[in-house]
C-alpha cells in the first residue's frame, strides 16, 4: 500500500532536518512557490507544529523546541 505524503509533510521534514530556514529556501527545496510555503507554514504554526519568525522581508521557519 502506497503512503500519501503531502507538501505539508514534506515541509515539516525539511524544517525538522534544517531546524531553521527561510520560506525562500524551503520553496526552492520543495519546488514550489514561496507564497505556497508561507501559506503552509502559517497553517502549521496555527496548529502548533512549527514556529515562525518574521522580519521586514523574510519569513523564517523554525522547528519547535524539543523536535
N, C-alpha and C positions, 0 to 999 in steps of 0.2 A: 504494500500500500504506500502510495506517494504521500509525502508530508508537504503541506502547503505552507510556504514561507512568504509572508507579506513584506512590503517595503518597510513597514514599521518594525518588523522582526529584524530585518537586515540593518536598519538604522540603529536599533538597540545593540546589535552585535558590534557594529562599528564603534559606537560610543563606549561600550564595555572594554573593547580592545584598546582604544586610544586614551580612555579616561577623560580627555578634553580635546575638542576640535571645533572648528568653526563650521557654520552651516555651509559655507562655500567648499570647504574641504570634504565634508560629508557628501554634498551633492556630486562632487567630482568622483568620489569613490563609488557611489551608488549609481551613477549615470542618470541622474535626474536633475531637475532644476533646483536652484537654491530656494525659490519660493515654495516648492513642494516640500523640501526638507524643513523649512520653517514651520509650515502648517503641521507636519507630522510631529515635529519637536514640541510645538505648543500643546498638542493633544497628549503626548507622552508626559509632559510636565503637569498638565491638569490632572492626570491620573496618578501622579506621584512617582513616576518611574525614572525621571531624569530631572536635573536642574538646568536652568538657563541663566546665562549672564549676558545682558545686552549692553552694548555701548553705542555710540553715535552711528557707527557704520558696520558693526559686527555683532553677530549673534553667536555666542559660544555655547556649545552643548557639553554638559558635564555629567559624568556618571554619578549616581547617588553615592554618597559616602557609605563605605562598607560594601560596595559592589565589587 
